Every structure is written in C-alpha cells, then in structure tokens.
Amino acid sequence: MDEDQEAAARSNRRAWSFSSLRNKRKPSDGDGGGFSMRRGLRSFSSLREGWRKGKGDDSPSDTFKGEDENDGSREIASGFTEDEEAGSMMKKRISTAWSSFRGKLGRDRGLKEGELSPGEIAADVLSSDNKEKEPRFYSTQFFFEYLVVVSLKKTKDAYEPQITYQFPKRDGMVRYQKEEQEKTFKAITLFCFPEGINWEPLTEYRSETFSFVLTEIDGSRRNGYCRRLLPHGNGARPPEAYCIISSVACFGLFSKIFDEVEKRRQISMAMIYPFMQSLREAPFPAPGNTVKIKSFIPDAGTEMISLTRPLESWLEHVDFRTLFRCLSDDEVLQVFASTVLERRIVFIAEELSTLSQVIHAVTVLLTPFTWQHTLIPIVPEILIDFVDSPTPYLLGVQKRLLHLLDLSQSDLLVVDLSENREETFIAKIGDEKTLLPHKLRDEILQALKARPEKATVEELNKVVPAAFFPFFIKTVGHFNHHVTRKPGEPAVFQRRNFYKALESKSTRHFVKKFVMTQMFDLFIQEVEQQPASQEGFFQKKVAEYHERMKKEKSKKTKH
C-alpha cells in the first residue's frame, strides 16, 4: 500500500473514530500520566493487574455505614460512541451494546491526579529516624470516593454479580440520582466480573487484582480498583470482589491497599471499615511523597502503613515485566510501531492479568503522546463484535474466544501472548519491521539491552523510558520550532516545514505518516492553543535530553 492509499484508508477510519477517547491534554509535571480534560462521552476500559495467591475469610454480615458528601451526578456512557457523520450498522451494534450504561448527570469536578492548586497544603510529618519536621506536600486529591463489594448471587440458572455493600453509603439522593447510581453500579459489576454469569462454586481461588477506567463527560477519569477473592466458608462458594472507585491512577498504591483490605477481611468484615475511613480522610500524596495511615488490628496492635508515590507519576500505573516476559525485544518493537501508527491490534492470552498488563504497558510506551482510540484490555464475550470495528483499537481477548475472530482482515495485527504459542503474530500486515526508521529502531534495541536479565519494576521503569522516549525526541522533538505565533492571531503549526527539516530520508518517511495520527494531531492542537511562554511536558523533556547530550559530548571532548 503506497502513502496516498494508506492516507486515504487512515482518513476513512478516523472518520468513524470513537470521539470520547480523543484526549487532548498531554502529561505535565506532576500530573497523573496525562489524562485529559476534554469534553466527550464517558468510557469504560478494563485493566487487570497482578495475581496474588490466597483465600478470603468470613462472609460479609453488616452493611457499611456512612455518608458521601459527593453524591453529585454522573453520566455513564461507553466511550465507544461514533462521530456524528458515521452511520454504519457496526456503530448501531456498539451503541446498543452499551446503551444501558448511559445517563445524564452533572458532577463537581476535583483536581486531576498530581495536579497542584492554590489550595495545596504543606504537611509537617515527623521522621521516624530523626524526629525532625520536614515538609511534605500533598495535592488536594483524596484516595477514593467509595468502596463497593460485588458478590455473585445465585439465580435460577446461574450466578449474577450484584453490588451488596457500599462505603460510605449514599443517603438523601433524589430519584434520578438513584437511577443514575444504579447505572453506574451495573457498569461496575460488568467489569468486576467480565466473565458474566458463567461461574461455578469453588473450593480454591487465587486472589487477583485488576482495574477499570470510567471517563467522565468532560474527559476526566475515575478508576475502579478491584480485588477478587474467595470468602471464608466451608465447601464450594463463588468469589467476591472488592472495588474502590477513585479519580487517581496509581495501581501500585491501590494494590497495597487491597493487601490491607484482604488482611482485615480474613478477620472480619467490620475490620475494613475503620481502615477505609482513615484512608478516606487522608490526603493523596503528591509525586515522590509518602502518607502514613494508622490502623489497628486485633492481636497485632496499631500499625503504621506507609503509601509512597514514585517521583515520575506517569509510570506509577504500569508494570513492564509482563510485556518483556511475553515478547522478545524485536516483537515489542513491532507492536510499538503498529501502535504509534494507530493500527488495529488484538492481544490474545489465557490469563486476564497478562492481557491488561501488556496493553497498558504498550500505551505507556507512547509517552509523551496518548492513545486516542478504543482501548479495552479485556473484552467480554458479549462485546466481541468490537473486533470488527474499522477504527484503530487495542483489544485484549481471551484465547478461548480466538475462534470468534475474523483473522482474514488485511489490516489487523493479532499478538498471541500465550506461553505455549506456536507463533507470536497470528495475523499481521507484514510491514511491521520496516515501519520505524532503521537507525532509530536499532538504537531502541541497543538501549533495551541495558536492563538486567531479571529486572525489577524500578529497573525497568528507568531502562524502558530511556529507550523509547528519545525516539520521539529525535523524530518530532523539533515541533516547537515550526509553530508560528503572531500577536492577536492563533498559533499555526507549519506541517510541511516540520518534516522537511529532517535530514534522514527514512525518518522523514516515518514522520509523514505519524503526523497523520490522531495522537499527534491533538497534541499539536494543544500546542497551538497554549501561550508561547508555557513549556509543556514534552518540551521540558526535549530540553533535558539536549542538555544531557551536551554534557556527555563535553566529557568526551575533554578525554
């Protein structure tokens, strides 16, 4: 396919894009990974993370009590809605599949994760070592909005997931607020148990932690963090899920919180309440800072639980280990190239945690840009028709559903992550190895070799961004030199001059394709709208990179 044909094909696909997932804001210092504040319909995407071995204890007995001061309204919509000009049958199927999750409500909006405001406060925290006061800064964001328990209740023919507990309990809602909350809870039950009603009682169940995302009508996001475990009891019984709804994206912290929840659950349901109450009252720490939660456990006494955020907040919701365990470096590069050019990609795996961890890691490789299209790390069987969507997407499909996919589609990349797979790419276009400039591709592969054989999360969080971020600096990092600004007139990006400034023919060829993507288009729109004096996240990283290169060059010259 030549450039003109590919451009036409991409243009046609974008005309039917999912508008609610076009996020315009990119990462800035201290923000939570660049989640945008753009108007669009709310979306849901399921992200499963991590497996933990163990069983639950006691079955719930008492409903949590409390009041939610934030019982404002919300709208639930799929985020998989079509642009106004499109009208195909595929859109109708998708729209119908998600119609039950829509509603109309307004909501007071809080700050995004990591975003500081004039209301930010400094807290003096006693050091456990020297007992001296040292300033710690917290954003005005809190840990979570509420905790719900989703249980599998026996019906005539199956087990149906239902919300059985909520903390704090919302009182005083009017009728339409109750109706909209019910729609929200239906969405939560879908993602806490995406397998639907196909459950049987179990005697053993390995606890698992995962998350999903709800995108607000203005583009801000709330996250659902879940842990599924087997409640205490005799004989076979179905698992239950604990789900925390929060506007912050930090899987590592919430995984640790669920460790504490599960520990208390094994003692008694009542032990969860004081811990969650303390957590709810605690401010969410700014990047690089720690908050300590005091909690009492019978026979163990009072415990101090420390929750620390990493300094680089855009990396706190990702674990690269599964990506590089499932795929070789060369295979990761092929997936990365396809993702950068916004192609349709389906990941196949047996374990749900594998699907979500890999897909989320792939999206982080795009930083400083943001994936703007459909992203469903775990596709329930009832939504398998999403695979037939003509627009770009990243989908995760269980291997048992592989037979339902049409692998004859010419522009589809299907990646098998299974351990005993015969081949990694079940379906592909064939040009994946040639999409990136060959010199820059080799540089990424060389940089990835710097990681230890059994690298930790922290080690990968250093090596992987150091390998991929320079790729964008070298290809499009000069963008700001080609934005013309005149007094009283909107800024204009000089696209043609932008890619003509590149000396390398292969790099110029890649950039001509990349500037056509929605992720780059929305990035440039934001640059054009921001004041000339405002330096964004990418601009700062570009400046830091060139300064570092100057120092390294100076050192080599001296030697």
Disulfide bonds with the S-S distance in Angstrom:
none
